[in-house]
Amino acid sequence: MISVNDFRTGLTIEVDNGIWRVLDFQHVKPGKGAAFVRSKLRNLRTGAIQEKTFRAGEKVAKAQIENRKMQYLYASGDQHVFMDNESYEQIELPGSSIEYELKFLKENMEVYIMQFGHETLGVELPNTVELEVTETEPGIKGDTASGGTKPATLETGLTVQVPFFVNQGDRLVINTTDASYVSRA
């Protein structure tokens, strides 16, 4: 058991028969009434995001999530195959359960697979990934002064807004939490 006062971003907890990851939290001490913790949680089974309020000092169960380092191999229909580099054990995940993560996954990329007991919950991506631009409009000289952006399609099919100076074939660093451009690689 863990107190909600000890919440931190990335913590996994068991609440209401679900396994949740803390995305954001805020300790609130109103002038009148008891203190409480307002939190934003993501259900690791369904992907749903929910805001939940806890009384200060309330206890919740900490979920024991095991992260196994695995390599993304290939897609076979709607199934996506991952392999453990040490034991060579392979697991398949349906595309519907990792829909968001597929926007960043390339073959042979190493990721962490989250497991709760024998149940596979999903894929944990690195904070940033490096992807190549496959399609974008060419930049026009002088456009960079305005600081504008243009859409660019990346090798995984993801479309992000990038500065005008980015060209087709450039390798970009992309933030996986909000699918935004960080820099050129």
Salt bridges, closest charged atoms under 4 A:
ASP16 OD2 - LYS52 NZ 3.40
ASP84 OD2 - ARG68 NH2 2.82
GLU89 OE1 - ARG68 NH2 3.01
GLU110 OE1 - LYS69 NZ 3.31
GLU119 OE2 - ARG45 NE 2.82
GLU124 OE1 - ARG21 NH2 3.31
GLU130 OE2 - ARG171 NE 3.13
GLU132 OE1 - ARG171 NH1 3.51
GLU155 OE2 - LYS106 NZ 3.98
GLU155 OE2 - ARG171 NH1 3.78
ASP170 OD2 - ARG184 NH1 3.53
